[in-house]
Amino acid sequence: MNELIDLPPKSVEYMVKDGIVMIDVRRPEEWKATGIIKNSHKMTFFDMYGNYDVITWMKDFEKIVTSKDQQFILICAHANRTRTIGNFLIQNHGYTNVTHLEGGMALWLEEGRNVTFD
């Protein structure tokens, strides 16, 4: 059984330079407030009420992550949403190389790492 892998910000920073696929699942107001990690794909999963549209999200996701064993990094505010989404992708969809940003954007920013506003 595959498991979701926690990646500390320092590791993610190196992987960004190598062009790893990153998917930021936060909401637009969160991106606007704190910025995003450069080159992240902005793909909101849960709306402000906790609702989601798995079918539409998966269609968009599969355009970016084109193989079940492709490595990618999920990003949210505190790593709670990404833990839920990551485990869902592993258990329900068979993805084998799912990682997420440990501590989310909160830890990334706390460590003074770069963000972009676009």
N, CA, C and O of each residue as an XYZ file, in Angstrom:
472
protein
N       0.844     -1.197      0.000
C       0.000      0.000      0.000
C       0.882      1.251      0.000
O       1.809      1.376      0.800
N       0.584      2.138     -0.881
C       1.334      3.395     -0.944
C       0.871      4.340      0.148
O      -0.265      4.265      0.617
N       1.764      5.228      0.542
C       1.443      6.205      1.574
C       1.765      7.600      1.092
O       2.668      7.807      0.281
N       1.014      8.547      1.606
C       1.281      9.956      1.353
C       2.596     10.325      2.028
O       2.817      9.980      3.189
N       3.460     11.018      1.315
C       4.775     11.386      1.840
C       4.793     12.872      2.202
O       4.436     13.727      1.391
N       5.217     13.161      3.440
C       5.391     14.543      3.902
C       6.750     15.038      3.438
O       7.773     14.410      3.712
N       6.760     16.171      2.731
C       8.031     16.760      2.305
C       8.247     18.082      3.037
O       7.400     18.971      2.955
N       9.360     18.228      3.747
C       9.634     19.505      4.406
C       9.883     20.595      3.365
O      10.311     20.301      2.249
N       9.615     21.855      3.727
C       9.797     22.957      2.777
C      11.157     22.964      2.085
O      11.235     23.258      0.892
N      12.225     22.647      2.808
C      13.560     22.671      2.198
C      13.640     21.685      1.027
O      14.209     22.011     -0.014
N      13.075     20.487      1.189
C      13.071     19.498      0.102
C      12.242     19.989     -1.072
O      12.637     19.845     -2.229
N      11.088     20.570     -0.765
C      10.215     21.078     -1.829
C      10.933     22.172     -2.613
O      10.832     22.237     -3.838
N      11.655     23.026     -1.899
C      12.378     24.111     -2.563
C      13.351     23.565     -3.615
O      13.454     24.121     -4.708
N      14.062     22.484     -3.293
C      14.968     21.858     -4.267
C      14.188     21.266     -5.440
O      14.610     21.370     -6.591
N      13.049     20.647     -5.137
C      12.254     20.002     -6.180
C      11.629     21.029     -7.129
O      11.437     20.748     -8.312
N      11.311     22.220     -6.607
C      10.779     23.301     -7.438
C      11.782     23.628     -8.539
O      11.412     23.823     -9.696
N      13.050     23.685     -8.163
C      14.109     24.000     -9.134
C      14.213     22.933    -10.213
O      14.632     23.218    -11.335
N      13.829     21.696     -9.875
C      13.870     20.593    -10.840
C      12.581     20.476    -11.663
O      12.460     19.586    -12.505
N      11.622     21.374    -11.417
C      10.403     21.402    -12.206
C       9.322     20.408    -11.799
O       8.496     20.025    -12.627
N       9.317     19.989    -10.544
C       8.272     19.074    -10.056
C       6.888     19.710    -10.227
O       6.746     20.926    -10.104
N       5.885     18.904    -10.507
C       4.513     19.405    -10.596
C       3.998     19.676     -9.189
O       4.043     18.810     -8.315
N       3.507     20.896     -8.989
C       2.934     21.281     -7.698
C       1.502     21.732     -7.928
O       1.212     22.477     -8.865
N       0.610     21.269     -7.060
C      -0.797     21.622     -7.179
C      -1.245     22.248     -5.871
O      -1.276     21.595     -4.828
N      -1.592     23.526     -5.947
C      -2.054     24.280     -4.779
C      -3.575     24.188     -4.740
O      -4.256     24.735     -5.607
N      -4.106     23.495     -3.733
C      -5.538     23.214     -3.656
C      -6.329     24.243     -2.845
O      -7.518     24.063     -2.583
N      -5.649     25.324     -2.454
C      -6.334     26.345     -1.646
C      -7.331     27.136     -2.497
O      -7.445     26.929     -3.705
N      -8.041     28.034     -1.841
C      -9.044     28.864     -2.521
C      -8.412     30.176     -3.009
O      -7.380     30.605     -2.492
N      -9.042     30.808     -4.009
C      -8.493     32.053     -4.579
C      -8.151     33.124     -3.543
O      -7.132     33.802     -3.677
N      -8.973     33.284     -2.526
C      -8.666     34.323     -1.530
C      -7.401     33.971     -0.739
O      -6.707     34.866     -0.257
N      -7.101     32.687     -0.604
C      -5.878     32.278      0.087
C      -4.651     32.560     -0.784
O      -3.623     33.024     -0.291
N      -4.771     32.277     -2.084
C      -3.652     32.580     -2.995
C      -3.359     34.073     -2.982
O      -2.202     34.494     -2.957
N      -4.417     34.859     -3.000
C      -4.274     36.314     -3.034
C      -3.639     36.833     -1.745
O      -2.838     37.768     -1.776
N      -3.997     36.228     -0.616
C      -3.506     36.701      0.684
C      -2.040     36.357      0.929
O      -1.296     37.185      1.455
N      -1.613     35.150      0.557
C      -0.261     34.718      0.927
C       0.634     34.391     -0.257
O       1.814     34.096     -0.067
N       0.101     34.436     -1.477
C       0.898     34.089     -2.643
C       0.948     32.582     -2.838
O       0.373     31.815     -2.066
N       1.654     32.176     -3.895
C       1.822     30.760     -4.199
C       3.308     30.471     -4.413
O       4.111     31.383     -4.614
N       3.651     29.201     -4.364
C       5.010     28.797     -4.725
C       5.082     28.879     -6.245
O       4.190     28.399     -6.946
N       6.138     29.484     -6.743
C       6.285     29.711     -8.179
C       6.024     28.435     -8.988
O       6.500     27.353     -8.646
N       5.260     28.593    -10.059
C       4.903     27.522    -10.999
C       3.887     26.511    -10.470
O       3.660     25.477    -11.098
N       3.275     26.799     -9.321
C       2.217     25.911     -8.827
C       0.983     26.052     -9.705
O       0.667     27.134    -10.201
N       0.299     24.936     -9.881
C      -0.997     24.944    -10.560
C      -2.056     25.242     -9.508
O      -2.122     24.563     -8.483
N      -2.877     26.243     -9.752
C      -3.923     26.614     -8.799
C      -5.189     25.822     -9.123
O      -5.833     26.050    -10.147
N      -5.536     24.889     -8.235
C      -6.686     24.015     -8.439
C      -7.441     23.828     -7.125
O      -7.207     22.859     -6.403
N      -8.339     24.750     -6.823
C      -9.124     24.666     -5.593
C      -9.855     23.333     -5.523
O     -10.469     22.900     -6.498
N      -9.785     22.691     -4.373
C     -10.523     21.438     -4.177
C     -11.785     21.695     -3.364
O     -12.892     21.450     -3.844
N     -11.629     22.185     -2.142
C     -12.778     22.466     -1.281
C     -13.132     23.948     -1.363
O     -12.244     24.798     -1.308
N     -14.429     24.267     -1.494
C     -14.815     25.681     -1.440
C     -14.883     26.113      0.027
O     -14.596     25.328      0.930
N     -15.263     27.358      0.245
C     -15.252     27.886      1.608
C     -16.231     27.165      2.535
O     -16.149     27.311      3.755
N     -17.148     26.396      1.973
C     -18.119     25.648      2.773
C     -17.738     24.177      2.911
O     -18.468     23.397      3.523
N     -16.593     23.798      2.340
C     -16.157     22.418      2.415
C     -16.728     21.539      1.310
O     -16.545     20.322      1.323
N     -17.422     22.154      0.351
C     -17.964     21.409     -0.779
C     -16.879     21.164     -1.815
O     -15.881     21.884     -1.861
N     -17.074     20.152     -2.640
C     -16.097     19.844     -3.683
C     -16.785     19.163     -4.856
O     -17.878     18.611     -4.727
N     -16.113     19.218     -6.010
C     -16.599     18.602     -7.240
C     -15.475     17.697     -7.746
O     -14.635     18.122     -8.539
N     -15.468     16.452     -7.282
C     -14.381     15.522     -7.590
C     -14.250     15.280     -9.089
O     -13.136     15.247     -9.611
N     -15.357     15.112     -9.783
C     -15.302     14.771    -11.211
C     -14.589     15.863    -12.004
O     -13.682     15.572    -12.784
N     -14.993     17.117    -11.809
C     -14.363     18.231    -12.522
C     -12.905     18.381    -12.104
O     -12.030     18.575    -12.948
N     -12.643     18.291    -10.798
C     -11.277     18.443    -10.297
C     -10.373     17.363    -10.877
O      -9.256     17.655    -11.305
N     -10.838     16.133    -10.896
C     -10.034     15.025    -11.423
C      -9.747     15.213    -12.921
O      -8.649     14.892    -13.377
N     -10.702     15.721    -13.680
C     -10.464     15.972    -15.109
C      -9.323     16.968    -15.287
O      -8.439     16.765    -16.120
N      -9.343     18.042    -14.504
C      -8.271     19.042    -14.578
C      -6.947     18.460    -14.079
O      -5.896     18.686    -14.678
N      -7.009     17.714    -12.985
C      -5.828     17.090    -12.383
C      -5.145     16.155    -13.379
O      -3.921     16.171    -13.511
N      -5.939     15.338    -14.080
C      -5.382     14.349    -15.007
C      -4.735     14.984    -16.238
O      -3.984     14.318    -16.951
N      -5.017     16.267    -16.495
C      -4.334     16.986    -17.577
C      -2.904     17.346    -17.151
O      -2.023     17.518    -17.993
N      -2.688     17.458    -15.840
C      -1.388     17.876    -15.299
C      -0.563     16.665    -14.848
O       0.622     16.559    -15.163
N      -1.193     15.771    -14.120
C      -0.540     14.543    -13.659
C      -1.023     13.443    -14.598
O      -2.135     12.935    -14.459
N      -0.177     13.087    -15.548
C      -0.610     12.248    -16.666
C      -0.340     10.754    -16.469
O      -0.648      9.946    -17.345
N       0.232     10.392    -15.327
C       0.534      8.989    -15.062
C       0.296      8.711    -13.581
O       0.527      9.583    -12.742
N      -0.158      7.519    -13.258
C      -0.442      7.143    -11.854
C       0.825      7.111    -10.997
O       0.746      7.206     -9.773
N       2.000      6.978    -11.639
C       3.230      6.931    -10.849
C       4.077      8.203    -10.970
O       5.208      8.243    -10.486
N       3.538      9.225    -11.606
C       4.241     10.516    -11.677
C       4.248     11.161    -10.289
O       3.220     11.195     -9.612
N       5.391     11.664     -9.876
C       5.454     12.345     -8.581
C       4.917     13.763     -8.714
O       5.156     14.441     -9.713
N       4.191     14.199     -7.696
C       3.681     15.570     -7.633
C       3.555     15.967     -6.174
O       3.561     15.121     -5.279
N       3.439     17.274     -5.951
C       3.334     17.805     -4.590
C       2.013     18.551     -4.452
O       1.706     19.437     -5.251
N       1.237     18.192     -3.442
C       0.012     18.915     -3.111
C       0.339     19.969     -2.063
O       1.139     19.737     -1.157
N      -0.296     21.137     -2.201
C      -0.022     22.257     -1.296
C      -1.347     22.837     -0.807
O      -2.273     23.043     -1.592
N      -1.428     23.100      0.507
C      -2.567     23.845      1.064
C      -2.034     24.728      2.192
O      -0.826     24.948      2.287
N      -2.909     25.226      3.029
C      -2.484     26.176      4.061
C      -1.694     25.522      5.197
O      -0.652     26.037      5.603
N      -2.188     24.383      5.714
C      -1.559     23.754      6.886
C      -1.340     22.255      6.731
O      -1.011     21.579      7.706
N      -1.516     21.720      5.521
C      -1.327     20.293      5.199
C      -2.486     19.412      5.650
O      -2.354     18.188      5.659
N      -3.615     20.002      6.023
C      -4.781     19.197      6.391
C      -5.564     18.772      5.153
O      -5.882     17.594      4.993
N      -5.874     19.718      4.285
C      -6.599     19.376      3.056
C      -5.768     18.454      2.178
O      -6.297     17.511      1.590
N      -4.466     18.722      2.085
C      -3.632     17.890      1.215
C      -3.512     16.465      1.750
O      -3.371     15.525      0.967
N      -3.567     16.292      3.052
C      -3.537     14.936      3.622
C      -4.795     14.185      3.174
O      -4.713     13.032      2.749
N      -5.947     14.833      3.267
C      -7.208     14.217      2.846
C      -7.203     13.910      1.349
O      -7.532     12.798      0.938
N      -6.830     14.896      0.544
C      -6.832     14.734     -0.920
C      -5.787     13.702     -1.346
O      -6.063     12.860     -2.201
N      -4.599     13.761     -0.761
C      -3.540     12.822     -1.103
C      -3.937     11.386     -0.822
O      -3.740     10.505     -1.660
N      -4.496     11.148      0.358
C      -4.931      9.790      0.695
C      -6.064      9.334     -0.221
O      -6.131      8.159     -0.583
N      -6.944     10.240     -0.595
C      -8.023      9.930     -1.541
C      -7.444      9.510     -2.898
O      -7.901      8.534     -3.494
N      -6.444     10.245     -3.383
C      -5.832      9.920     -4.678
C      -5.129      8.557     -4.641
O      -5.138      7.824     -5.629
N      -4.529      8.230     -3.510
C      -3.846      6.942     -3.358
C      -4.872      5.806     -3.260
O      -4.800      4.827     -4.003
N      -5.818      5.950     -2.341
C      -6.750      4.861     -2.042
C      -7.823      4.666     -3.115
O      -8.191      3.531     -3.418
N      -8.329      5.757     -3.692
C      -9.452      5.651     -4.619
C      -9.049      5.691     -6.083
O      -9.810      5.248     -6.944
N      -7.864      6.216     -6.380
C      -7.477      6.387     -7.778
C      -6.145      5.723     -8.143
O      -5.731      5.763     -9.302
N      -5.480      5.118     -7.165
C      -4.287      4.333     -7.460
C      -3.012      5.103     -7.754
O      -2.096      4.559     -8.370
N      -2.932      6.361     -7.329
C      -1.689      7.117     -7.523
C      -0.642      6.592     -6.548
O      -0.957      6.295     -5.396
N       0.599      6.478     -7.007
C       1.632      5.808     -6.215
C       2.755      6.717     -5.720
O       3.601      6.272     -4.945
N       2.781      7.974     -6.146
C       3.903      8.842     -5.817
C       3.399     10.206     -5.331
O       3.819     11.255     -5.818
N       2.484     10.156     -4.354
C       1.804     11.359     -3.876
C       2.565     11.949     -2.690
O       2.828     11.266     -1.700
N       2.912     13.231     -2.809
C       3.600     13.931     -1.726
C       2.842     15.216     -1.415
O       2.041     15.696     -2.216
N       3.115     15.761     -0.232
C       2.549     17.074      0.081
C       3.508     17.872      0.944
O       4.389     17.333      1.613
N       3.298     19.181      0.899
C       4.153     20.120      1.633
C       3.839     20.030      3.119
O       2.769     20.438      3.571
N       4.791     19.490      3.867
C       4.662     19.375      5.320
C       4.449     20.766      5.925
O       5.209     21.693      5.644
N       3.426     20.902      6.745
C       3.154     22.186      7.386
C       2.464     23.187      6.483
O       2.092     24.272      6.931
N       2.288     22.842      5.225
C       1.597     23.706      4.275
C       2.290     25.048      4.062
O       3.450     25.243      4.423
N       1.537     25.958      3.466
C       2.080     27.295      3.192
C       2.438     28.034      4.478
O       3.305     28.908      4.467
N       1.779     27.693      5.584
C       2.087     28.349      6.862
C       3.560     28.126      7.227
O       4.259     29.071      7.593
N       4.025     26.884      7.129
C       5.424     26.591      7.456
C       6.361     27.164      6.392
O       7.427     27.685      6.718
N       5.965     27.068      5.119
C       6.761     27.632      4.016
C       7.042     29.119      4.283
O       8.180     29.574      4.171
N       6.000     29.856      4.632
C       6.132     31.300      4.880
C       6.888     31.564      6.175
O       7.699     32.486      6.249
N       6.621     30.755      7.196
C       7.304     30.912      8.482
C       8.823     30.782      8.306
O       9.596     31.446      8.996
N       9.233     29.918      7.374
C      10.661     29.727      7.104
C      11.216     30.758      6.127
O      12.387     30.701      5.750
N      10.367     31.702      5.719
C      10.834     32.808      4.879
C      11.124     32.419      3.423
O      11.946     33.051      2.759
N      10.455     31.397      2.943
C      10.698     30.954      1.567
C       9.893     31.809      0.582
O       8.895     32.431      0.946
N      10.354     31.823     -0.670
C       9.793     32.706     -1.674
C       8.413     32.292     -2.152
O       8.110     31.107     -2.291
N       7.579     33.303     -2.401
C       6.276     33.105     -3.026
C       6.146     34.127     -4.151
O       6.909     35.090     -4.237
N       5.177     33.892     -4.991
C       4.880     34.826     -6.067
C       3.393     35.161     -6.004
O       2.583     34.351     -5.554
N       3.053     36.338     -6.449
C       1.649     36.767     -6.525
C       1.358     36.971     -8.001
O       1.897     37.886     -8.625
N       0.495     36.109     -8.568
C       0.163     36.289     -9.980
C      -1.309     36.080    -10.260
O      -1.742     36.197    -11.406
